[in-house]
Amino acid sequence: MREDRLSPFRDAQTDRSTASEVPDTPQTRSPAYRLAFADDDFLCRDELRPVRLQLELLKPEMIMTEREITSTIVMFGGARIPEPSQKHTARTQTLANLSQYYDEAREFARLMTEKSNETGCRENVIVTGGGPGVMEAGNRGAQDAGGCSIGLNIVLPHEQAPNLYVTPDLSFNFHYFAIRKMHFLMRARAITIFPGGFGTMDELFESLTLIQTGRMERVPFLLFGREFWEKVINWEALADAGTISDEDLDLFRFVDTAQEAVDIIDNWEPAPPRDEIPGR
């Protein structure tokens, strides 16, 4: 809680502490007596979903604003991609071969974080999903450079935790996928997509749709691994079918190395959002 609050009223933290010290009676033990904002059972009711959505939007936003973080470099990619020294543990040979992108992700994050350090960790801050695989590589690369990085974790049915390279006070946990996605893109200066599965595909197409429809400004949108992406997605077939336009294929670029991606970001000419959708 901020120490420089200007309100003359008692603050919520003080009242919560005071309320916890009241005499133990049937009345004070009743759930009805709990302060609403300190009542976990109440806050988890279905009717409070709008409030929970707002809280998940506000908490990371307020913390990043207090840290004066103005721009981020988004790194999406597969949780199952191992670092090269562990590629023998991969479930398939193809997955083992993709371990090269762990190193590229780590190097890319290191290079971008060196630039971020020059701004006091305010600009070009690496943000990942906070998990293993490519996400771990991104946070690890930022740590290699002696900088900070953000991890946007989410509660899943199976036990999981943030990777150990996320800056602790920038490690967030979410219940709502939608709010998590907003935080990925709200400060995005560039979006990088490494090989991955369903989650990566979801993030790729949702981000690309925002740019395609003009809901988001154009930023460098870089797909690491041309061979992988052209094998798993027939981009030309989408254009040939007319379900996207030929111009949509210019919204992203393929890269294979960290340095190639950094060069594109460094030389990017800012572009406004689209004011129309080609082909419609």
N, C-alpha and C positions, 0 to 999 in steps of 0.2 A: 504494500500500500504506500502511496506517495506521502512524504512527510510535509509537503508544501501545500496541502489542501487548504482552500480559502474559506470553506463553509464554516459558519459558527455552530452548526449542529453536530451532535455526537456522531461519530462515524460508525459504520456497520460492524467493523471488527471489534470495537469496544463493547458494543451491545451484545454481540455474540458471546464474548467472554463473560460478560455480566450475567447473561441468561443461563450460562452453564453452571453458575454458582448459586442458583436459587435453592430454597429448601426442597427436599424430596417429599412430594405429596402426590396423592392420586391425580390432582389437577396438573402438576408440572410434569408428571410422567406421561400424560396423554399426548399422542402425536399431534393433536389439535393445537397444543400449546407451543410447539416448536416454531421458532422464527421461520417464515416461509423460505427465505434464501439459505437457511442452514439445515433444511429438511431434505435429505437425499431422497427419501421415499416420495415426497411430494414432487420434487424436481424431475423424477423419472416417470411420472404419470404421462399417459398418452396425450392428455390435453396440454401438457407443457412442452410439446415438441417445438412449437415456434420459438419458445424461449431458449431451448437448448441449441437450436440452429443459430440463434443470434449470439449466444455465448461462445460457440465454436468459431464463429466468424470474428468476434471481438477479441478473444484472448490472444491468439497469435498476432493479429493485426496490431494490437496495442503494444505487445512486447517488441515486435519488429520496428514499430514507429519509435518507441523509446530508444531502441538501438540505432536509430537513424538509418536503417537499411532502405535504400531507395531503388535498387535494381538487383535482379537475380539472374543466374544462369541455370536453367532447368535441365536436369538430367533424368530422363526416363530410360528404363531398361530392365532386362530380365533378372529376377531374384535367383535364378538357378545357374547363372553363368559363374563358373568357378575361377578363382585366380589360377594362373598357369601352373603354379607348383602343386595345385590340387586337382588338376584336370583329369587325373586318373580315377577320381571319384565320380566323374560325370556319368549320368545314366546312359548316354549315347555317345557315339564317336563324334557326331555332329556337334553336340553340346560341348564336348571336350575341345573341339577345334575353335569354338566361339570364345574360348578363354582368352584369346588374344585381345578381345575387346574389353576385358577387365583392365588390362594394362593401358589400353588406349584411353579408357574412361579415367583411370587414375592420373595419367599424364595430362589429359585435357583439364581436369579439375585443378591439378597443380599449377599449370600455366595460367589459367584464369584467376586462380587465387593469388598468384603473385601480383596481378594487376589490382585485385581487390584490396590487397594489403596496402597499396599506395593510397587508397582512399580511406584507410582506417576501418576496413571491413564494412563499408557503407554501400559500395557499388559492386556489381558483378559477383555477388555472393552465390556460391554453389548451393542449390537446393535439390535434394533427392527425396525419395520415399522413405528413407531412413532404414531400409532393410538390408538384406544380404545382396550378393551378386554385384551387378553394375552399380546399385545404390551404394553399397559399401565402398566400392572403388572410388566413386565420386567424393564421398566424405573423407576417405583415406587420402586422396590426392590433395584435398584442401589442407588436411593436417600436415602432409609432407611439406607444404609451402609455409607452414607456421601460421595459417589463417583460420578463419571460422567458416562453418558451413551449417546449413539448415537441414533438419530431417523431419519429414511430415509422415509420421507413422500412423497406422490405423489398427483398431482392435479387430482381430480375426478369430474365428472359432478355435484354431489351433494356437498353442502357446508360441509366442514370438515376442521379440524385444528389439529396440533400436540397435543398430550396429554401434560398435564402441568408438567410432571415429567422428560421430556427430558432435558438434559443440553442445555440451550439456544444456546450457540455458537457451539453446535454439532447437531443442528436441521437443517436438509437439506430438500429441496423440489425439486421434480423431475417432468419432463414432460415425459421422456422416461423410460418405465418399464425396458428395457434391460440394460440401464446404471445403474439404481437403483439396479438391480440384481447383476451386477458386483461388486458394492460397498459392497453389503452384504457379498460377498465371498472372496474378494481380500485379506483380512487379517484374515480370519476365522481360529480359532484354534479349534473350535468345533461348531457343528450345532445341535440345538435342535428344535424339531417339536412338538408343542402342538396341541390338537384337533382343527380343523378348517374346512373351506369350500373350495370353488374353489381356492381362492388365496393361501391358505396354501398348497393345493394339488399341485398347480403349482410350488410353491417354493420347496416342498418336492421332486417331481420327477425331476425337472430340476437340483437341487443340486446333487441328487443321480445319475443322468445320467452322470454328469461331473466326479464323482468318479468312476462309473462303467466303463467308457470308457477310464480312465487314463488321462483325461484332467485336473484333480485336484488330489492332494495328498490325501490319506486317512486321515481323521480326525474323532474323535468321532462323530457319527451320531446317535442321541438319539431321539426316539419317545416316548413321554410322554403319557402313557395311553394305555397299551396293549389291554385292552378290547375294547376300541374305535377303534383302528387301525385294529385289527383283525376282527372287525365287518364290517367296511366300505371298507376294501381292502382284497381280498382273495389272500394273498401272495403265499400260497402254490399252488393255481390254476395256477398262472403265471409260476411258476417253472415246474409244471406238464405238462403244455402246451408247454413248451420249449421256450417260448418267453423271459424268463430270465433263467439263470442257477441256480442250487442249491447254487453255491458259492456266487451268488449275494445276497442271503438272509443273508449272514454274513457281509454285508456292513453296517448294522444298528443294533441297539440294542433297546429293549424295556425297559423303566424305568417307575416307578410310583411315585417316590419321588424325591425331590430336592437333598437330600443327596446322594441318589443312583447315580444320574447323576454326581454330583461333584466327587464322588469316582472314577467313570470310567474315567473322564477327568484327574484327578490327577495321575492315574496309567496307562495312555495310553502310549503304546510303539509306537513311530513314525514309520510310514510305508510309503514306496515310492509309487508313482503312479503305477497303473497296467501297464504292458508292453504288455499285451494281454487280450482279453475278453474271459473268459471261455464260452465254448459252441458254439463258432463260428469256 
